[in-house]
Amino acid sequence: MLVLALAVFLPLVAHVLELRSHREAAPPVIHTFHVSPTGDDALDGSSPARAWRSLDKAAAFAFKPGNKLLLEGGAHFRGSLTFGPGEAGDAANPVVVGTYGAGRATIDAVGGAGIRVHNTAGIEIRDLVVVGGGADNRTTGGIEFYSDVTDGRTLDHVHITGVEVSGFKNGIQIAAGPNSTGFRGVRIRAANLHGNTENGLTSFGPRFNAAAPRYAHEDVVVSEVEAHHNPGDPTNHFSNTGSGIALGSVRGGRIERSSAHDNGSSAAAPEGPVGIWTWDSTAVVMERNVSFRNHTAGQKDGGGFDMDQNVSLSVLQYNLSYDNDGAGYLLYSGQSNTAHTDNVVRFNISINDARKLPEYAGIHLAGSVNNAEVYHNTVVMEAKSWAPAAIRLQKFFGGLSNVVLRNNLIVSGGTNLVLADEFSTADVLLQGNNFFAESGSWAVSWAGASYANLEDWRAATGQERLGARVGGSSADPRFGRADRSGSPAQRAKALTPRRDSPLAGRALNLRSLFDVDPGPVDFLGRPLVGAGTVGAIQPAA
């Protein structure tokens, strides 16, 4: 009986195995999807030869971690891309949106943003041109990340590289809702942002609460970005528009090796735009940037760099600002709180800033600004038809508190080297600075009184003293070149003191005297030796 059963069963098993062996293999899992103007939305997108045709097809697809969406290089695509909850979401295995073939693909956005990401991250956007220009684009970001999650999550991994964005409200916008957390691990690099109404690049989040500060976004790095010719909105008479790069609601950020120029020409609000700035943020470093020819159509701002309302523990260093309508470097708080605190401005250069608005200055501190250190900067205000002060110290909203300015090189041509309201040395202290009038008369205005020399000003105010010793100087720095025009690099190098400068090696030693670490190098990257030289640049070795 057993033999008979086996004789029947074994042939059946063999037949089943034979049938399985003849089945078709399972279709491969597709991880990379292609879009081409010559494609077909009925295909699977798995290769250039099987590409989809439209952005609508791509936008309707649910992209999983590790997927790629590639648009044909050199081609134009009308429409937009959207990514939402349930898509992407894995920082370690991001979705990549980019280009294949030669050149960059262009998204001609219709109906709003060119690329919109809502309540998810783990996304990288590379090598695309995103163009708006219609009325429906003027209310959105060209590339827009927005979070309105309220469960406390911070969405991780936003990388945007090699893009050009124009014709929107904001070129790139990283935003969180009024009760939401935002994004972390944000990297924006090598972007060209121009022709956007309000800002080239901006981030923002919930309204700041000084009693319980929280910040929507964390670990944000902006590098090698050029933000230019973003004009501002002439119909907006309430809030600032027309900035280049503006980071708000950030904890731990960096703007580096970037430039902002020719922005803000149409900004009409009573608060104005700035080339590169931050507000409602903490631990933000702005370094090795250039900001020039930024404007305002109104009577406020239009400056190069700014630490604005509620900024703390932040640094402005190794930057160049020139020919801006407003201040070169502004530290400002119009709030009745102490949230603007513990910031540093060092090794920066300002040349001929505040030309349209002479109530500003090359370096300007105003309002409720606390515990600020301003050292080793160079400010040059050449003689022109009118010239603002090189340094402005302004009192309102409680005034400046525990502000120190040391080892700065201040040069003017026929205007005030310093223009200050009334401050005690406990509130504002100047030590070891050099004040040089390269043309016209030496002048400082302090608490409404005018002084024609360093000695009289020192005696009347107690400034420029180090204990019982007198400090400060008014020497010719002996710059290497009189012509301060040309490229940013040429302008900076023109302000290098010669080796025989009387300021060489004469700075106050910040480490030994005040326990302040000035960092390892000067504006040009030259190592600091000993006490160093007054100003942002050391003489060549």
C-alpha positions in Angstrom: 0.0 0.0 0.0 2.8 2.4 0.9 4.6 1.7 -2.4 1.4 2.4 -4.3 0.9 5.7 -2.5 4.4 6.9 -3.2 4.0 5.9 -6.8 1.0 8.2 -7.1 2.3 11.1 -5.0 5.9 11.6 -6.3 4.8 12.3 -9.9 2.4 14.9 -8.6 5.2 16.7 -6.7 7.4 16.6 -9.7 4.7 18.1 -11.8 4.1 21.0 -9.3 7.8 21.8 -9.2 7.9 21.8 -13.0 5.1 24.3 -13.1 6.8 26.6 -10.6 10.0 26.5 -12.6 8.1 27.8 -15.7 6.5 30.7 -13.9 7.7 34.2 -14.8 10.1 35.9 -12.3 8.6 38.6 -10.1 9.0 42.1 -11.6 12.0 44.0 -10.2 11.5 46.6 -7.6 12.0 50.0 -9.1 13.9 52.5 -7.0 14.8 55.2 -9.6 12.1 56.9 -11.6 12.6 59.1 -14.7 10.6 61.9 -16.3 11.1 63.1 -19.9 9.0 65.3 -22.2 9.1 62.4 -24.6 8.0 59.9 -22.0 4.7 58.2 -21.4 2.8 58.3 -18.1 1.5 54.7 -18.9 5.1 53.4 -18.5 6.8 52.5 -15.2 9.5 55.2 -15.3 12.2 52.7 -14.5 14.7 54.0 -17.2 15.1 56.9 -19.6 13.6 54.7 -22.3 10.5 54.0 -20.1 10.3 57.5 -18.6 7.1 59.1 -17.4 6.0 62.3 -19.2 4.5 64.6 -16.6 5.2 66.0 -13.2 1.5 65.2 -12.4 2.4 61.5 -12.7 5.4 62.0 -10.4 3.4 64.1 -7.9 0.7 61.3 -7.6 3.3 58.6 -6.8 4.1 57.8 -3.2 7.9 57.9 -2.9 9.5 55.7 -0.3 12.8 56.0 1.5 15.7 55.4 -0.9 13.7 56.2 -4.1 15.0 58.7 -6.7 13.1 60.9 -9.0 15.2 62.2 -12.0 14.1 64.7 -14.6 15.7 64.9 -18.0 18.5 67.4 -18.0 18.0 70.4 -20.2 14.3 69.8 -20.5 11.4 72.0 -19.2 8.5 70.6 -17.1 5.3 72.5 -16.5 3.7 71.8 -13.1 5.0 71.1 -9.6 6.1 68.3 -7.3 4.6 67.6 -3.9 5.7 65.3 -1.1 3.6 64.7 1.9 3.1 62.6 5.1 3.8 59.0 4.4 6.4 59.7 1.8 10.2 59.8 2.4 10.8 60.4 6.1 14.1 58.5 6.6 17.1 60.7 7.2 19.5 57.7 6.6 17.8 56.7 3.3 16.6 59.9 1.7 14.4 60.4 -1.4 16.5 62.2 -4.0 15.0 64.6 -6.6 17.4 65.6 -9.3 18.5 65.4 -13.0 19.8 62.8 -15.4 21.7 63.5 -18.6 23.3 66.7 -19.6 22.4 70.0 -17.9 19.8 70.8 -15.3 16.1 70.2 -15.7 13.7 73.2 -15.3 10.4 73.1 -13.4 8.1 75.8 -14.7 5.8 76.0 -11.7 2.1 76.3 -12.1 -0.3 76.9 -9.2 2.1 77.7 -6.4 5.4 76.2 -5.3 7.7 74.4 -7.7 8.5 71.8 -5.1 6.5 71.6 -1.9 7.2 69.2 1.0 4.7 69.0 3.8 5.2 67.3 7.1 8.0 65.0 6.0 11.7 65.2 5.4 14.5 62.8 4.5 14.6 64.5 1.1 17.4 65.8 -1.1 16.8 68.2 -4.0 19.7 68.6 -6.5 20.6 70.4 -9.7 17.3 71.8 -10.7 16.1 75.2 -12.0 12.7 76.2 -10.5 10.9 79.1 -12.2 7.8 81.0 -11.2 6.6 84.4 -12.3 2.8 84.0 -12.3 0.5 85.6 -9.8 -0.1 82.2 -8.2 3.6 81.8 -7.6 3.9 85.1 -5.6 2.4 83.6 -2.5 4.7 80.6 -2.1 8.3 79.5 -1.9 9.8 78.1 -5.0 11.2 75.2 -3.0 9.1 75.1 0.1 9.3 72.9 3.2 6.5 73.3 5.7 5.6 71.6 8.9 2.5 72.0 11.0 3.0 68.8 13.1 2.2 69.3 16.7 3.5 66.1 18.3 6.9 67.5 19.1 8.8 65.7 16.2 11.5 67.6 14.4 11.6 66.4 10.8 15.2 65.4 9.9 17.3 65.8 6.8 16.6 68.5 4.2 19.3 68.9 1.6 19.1 71.4 -1.3 22.1 71.6 -3.6 22.9 73.3 -6.9 19.5 74.9 -7.6 18.4 78.1 -9.2 15.1 79.6 -8.0 13.4 82.7 -9.3 9.9 84.3 -9.6 8.4 83.3 -6.2 7.5 85.0 -2.9 10.6 83.3 -1.4 13.2 81.4 -3.4 13.7 78.7 -0.7 11.4 78.7 2.3 11.8 76.5 5.4 8.8 77.1 7.7 6.8 75.8 10.6 3.3 76.7 11.7 2.4 78.8 14.7 2.2 75.8 17.1 4.5 73.5 15.4 8.0 72.1 15.3 10.0 72.3 12.1 13.1 70.8 10.5 16.6 69.7 11.5 19.7 68.7 9.5 19.0 71.4 6.9 21.8 71.9 4.3 21.4 74.4 1.5 24.4 74.8 -0.7 25.4 76.3 -4.1 22.0 77.9 -4.7 21.4 80.9 -7.0 18.3 82.8 -5.7 17.1 85.8 -7.6 14.0 87.7 -8.7 11.9 86.6 -5.7 9.6 89.2 -4.2 10.3 88.8 -0.5 13.4 86.9 0.2 16.0 84.8 -1.6 16.1 82.3 1.3 14.2 82.4 4.6 13.2 80.3 7.6 10.6 81.1 10.2 8.5 79.5 12.9 6.2 80.2 15.9 6.1 83.6 17.5 9.1 84.0 19.9 8.4 83.9 23.6 11.2 85.4 25.7 9.9 83.8 28.8 10.1 80.3 27.3 12.1 80.4 24.1 11.7 77.6 21.6 13.0 77.4 18.1 11.3 75.6 15.2 14.5 74.5 13.3 17.8 73.0 14.3 21.2 72.5 12.7 20.7 74.6 9.6 23.7 75.3 7.3 23.6 77.7 4.4 26.8 77.7 2.3 27.9 79.1 -1.1 24.5 80.6 -1.8 24.1 83.7 -3.9 21.0 85.7 -3.2 20.6 88.7 -5.4 18.1 91.1 -7.0 15.2 90.0 -4.8 13.5 93.4 -4.9 10.9 93.4 -2.1 7.2 93.9 -2.3 6.2 97.6 -3.0 2.6 96.8 -1.9 3.6 95.5 1.5 3.6 98.4 3.9 3.7 96.3 7.1 6.6 93.8 7.2 10.1 93.6 5.8 10.6 92.2 2.3 13.5 92.2 -0.1 16.2 90.3 1.9 18.8 88.0 0.6 19.2 85.3 3.3 17.2 85.6 6.5 17.1 82.8 9.2 14.4 83.0 11.8 13.5 80.5 14.6 16.8 78.6 14.3 18.7 76.9 17.1 22.2 76.1 15.8 22.8 77.6 12.4 25.5 78.7 10.0 25.6 81.0 7.0 29.0 80.7 5.3 30.8 81.6 2.1 27.6 83.2 0.7 26.8 86.5 -0.9 23.8 88.8 -0.9 23.7 91.8 -3.2 21.3 94.2 -5.0 18.3 93.2 -2.9 15.5 95.3 -1.5 15.2 98.0 -4.1 11.3 98.0 -3.9 10.9 97.3 -0.2 8.5 99.9 1.1 7.6 98.8 4.7 8.6 100.8 7.8 10.9 97.9 8.7 13.3 97.1 5.9 15.3 94.3 4.4 18.9 93.3 5.1 21.4 91.3 2.9 22.1 88.5 5.4 20.5 88.4 8.9 19.0 86.4 11.6 16.2 87.0 14.2 14.4 85.0 16.9 17.4 82.6 16.9 20.2 81.3 19.0 23.7 79.9 18.3 23.9 81.1 14.7 27.3 81.8 13.0 27.5 84.1 10.0 31.0 83.9 8.6 33.1 84.6 5.4 30.1 86.1 3.6 29.9 89.2 1.4 26.9 91.6 1.4 26.9 94.7 -0.8 24.6 97.1 -2.7 21.6 96.1 -0.7 18.8 98.7 -0.6 15.5 99.7 0.8 12.9 101.9 -0.8 11.9 103.1 2.6 13.8 104.7 5.4 14.7 101.7 7.5 17.4 99.0 7.2 18.8 98.1 3.8 22.0 97.0 5.5 24.6 94.3 5.0 24.3 92.1 8.1 22.0 92.1 11.1 21.4 90.3 14.4 17.9 91.4 15.0 15.2 90.8 17.6 15.9 88.1 20.2 19.2 86.7 18.9 21.5 85.1 21.4 24.9 83.3 21.6 25.6 84.1 17.9 28.6 85.3 16.0 29.3 87.6 13.0 32.9 87.0 11.8 35.2 87.3 8.8 32.5 89.1 6.7 32.7 92.0 4.2 30.0 94.6 3.8 30.1 97.6 1.5 27.9 100.2 -0.3 24.7 99.2 1.4 21.9 101.7 2.0 21.8 100.9 5.8 24.2 99.7 8.4 27.1 97.4 7.6 26.6 95.4 10.8 23.5 96.0 12.9 22.7 94.6 16.4 19.2 95.7 17.1 16.4 94.8 19.5 13.1 96.8 19.7 11.8 94.4 22.4 11.5 95.2 26.1 13.3 92.0 27.1 16.9 90.7 27.5 16.7 88.0 24.9 19.2 89.8 22.6 22.3 88.7 24.5 25.8 87.2 24.4 26.6 87.9 20.7 30.0 88.6 19.1 31.0 90.7 16.1 34.7 90.2 15.2 37.1 90.4 12.3 34.6 92.0 9.9 35.0 94.8 7.4 32.6 97.6 6.5 33.4 100.0 3.7 31.1 103.0 2.9 27.9 101.5 4.3 24.8 103.6 5.4 25.2 105.8 2.3 21.4 106.3 1.8 20.5 106.4 5.4 23.1 108.3 7.4 21.3 107.7 10.7 22.9 104.2 10.5 26.6 103.4 10.6 29.3 100.9 9.6 28.7 99.2 12.9 25.4 100.1 14.7 24.1 98.9 18.1 20.6 99.9 19.1 17.9 99.1 21.5 17.9 96.4 24.2 21.2 94.7 23.3 23.0 92.9 26.1 26.4 91.4 26.7 27.8 92.1 23.2 31.5 91.9 22.3 32.6 93.9 19.2 36.3 93.5 18.5 39.0 93.5 15.8 36.7 95.0 13.1 37.7 97.5 10.4 35.2 100.3 9.5 36.0 102.8 6.8 33.7 105.7 5.9 35.2 107.7 3.1 34.5 111.3 2.5 31.4 111.7 0.2 28.7 114.2 -0.3 27.4 113.2 3.1 28.9 110.5 5.4 27.3 108.7 8.4 29.2 107.9 11.5 31.5 104.9 11.5 30.1 103.6 14.8 26.6 104.3 16.1 25.5 103.5 19.7 21.9 104.2 20.2 19.7 104.1 23.4 16.0 103.0 23.5 14.0 100.1 24.9 16.2 99.9 28.0 19.4 100.7 26.1 22.6 98.9 25.6 24.0 96.9 28.6 27.4 95.4 29.1 28.6 96.2 25.5 32.3 96.3 24.8 34.2 97.5 21.7 37.9 96.6 21.6 40.7 96.6 19.1 38.5 98.1 16.3 40.1 100.2 13.5 37.7 103.1 12.8 38.4 105.4 9.8 36.3 108.4 8.7 36.5 111.1 6.1 35.0 114.2 7.6 32.3 112.7 9.8 31.9 111.4 13.3 34.1 108.4 14.1 31.6 107.6 16.9 28.1 108.9 17.4 26.6 107.8 20.7 23.8 108.6 23.1 24.6 108.8 26.8 26.0 105.7 28.2 28.1 104.9 31.3 31.2 102.8 31.0 29.2 100.0 32.8 26.8 99.9 29.9 29.2 100.6 26.9 33.0 100.4 27.1 35.5 101.2 24.4 39.1 100.1 24.9 42.1 99.8 22.6 40.4 101.1 19.5 42.1 103.3 16.8 40.1 106.4 15.6 41.6 107.9 12.4 40.3 110.8 10.4 41.9 110.3 7.0 40.3 113.5 5.8 38.5 116.3 7.4 38.5 116.8 11.2 38.7 114.3 14.0 35.2 114.1 15.6 33.3 112.1 18.2 29.8 112.9 19.3 28.9 111.5 22.8 25.7 112.3 24.7 25.1 115.4 22.7 28.6 116.8 23.2 31.2 117.0 20.4 34.9 116.3 20.9 37.7 117.2 18.5 40.4 114.9 19.9 40.8 111.7 21.7 42.2 113.2 24.9 39.2 115.5 25.6 36.7 112.7 24.8 38.5 110.3 27.1 38.7 112.8 29.9 35.0 113.7 29.7 33.5 110.2 29.4 36.0 107.7 30.9 36.2 105.8 27.6 39.5 104.4 26.2 41.0 103.7 29.6 42.4 100.5 31.0 42.4 100.9 34.7 44.6 103.9 35.4 46.2 103.7 32.0 45.0 105.7 29.0 44.1 103.7 25.9 43.0 104.1 22.3 44.9 105.9 19.6 44.3 108.0 16.5 47.2 106.9 14.3 47.3 106.5 10.5 47.0 102.7 10.0 49.1 103.0 6.7 46.9 100.9 4.5 48.6 99.1 1.7 46.5 100.6 -1.1 44.4 103.8 -1.4 42.0 102.4 -4.0 39.2 100.4 -2.3 37.3 99.5 -5.4 37.2 96.3 -7.3 36.3 92.8 -6.3 35.5 91.9 -2.7 38.9 90.4 -2.3 40.6 93.5 -3.7 38.6 95.8 -1.4 39.6 93.8 1.6 43.2 93.5 0.8 43.4 97.3 0.3 42.7 97.6 4.0 45.7 95.5 5.0 48.1 97.7 7.1 51.7 97.8 6.0 54.4 96.2 8.1 55.4 99.6 9.4 51.9 100.4 10.6 51.9 101.9 14.1 49.1 99.5 14.9 51.0 96.4 14.1 51.2 94.2 17.2 49.7 96.9 19.4 46.3 95.5 20.1 45.1 94.7 23.6 45.7 91.1 24.4 42.2 89.9 24.7 43.2 86.5 26.1 45.4 87.7 28.9 43.5 90.8 29.8 39.9 89.8 29.5 39.9 86.0 29.1 38.4 86.4 25.6 39.4 83.9 22.9 39.6 85.9 19.6 39.9 82.8 17.5 42.9 81.5 15.5 43.0 83.8 12.4 42.3 87.3 11.1 39.9 88.3 8.2 42.4 87.0 5.6 43.0 83.8 7.4 46.4 84.8 8.7 47.3 83.3 12.1 47.0 85.7 15.0 50.3 86.1 16.8 50.5 87.5 20.3 48.2 90.4 21.0 47.7 91.0 17.2 47.1 94.2 15.4 44.1 96.6 15.8 41.5 96.0 13.1 40.3 93.0 11.1 43.6 92.3 9.2 47.1 91.7 10.4 50.0 93.0 8.3 51.6 90.5 6.0 54.4 88.6 7.7 
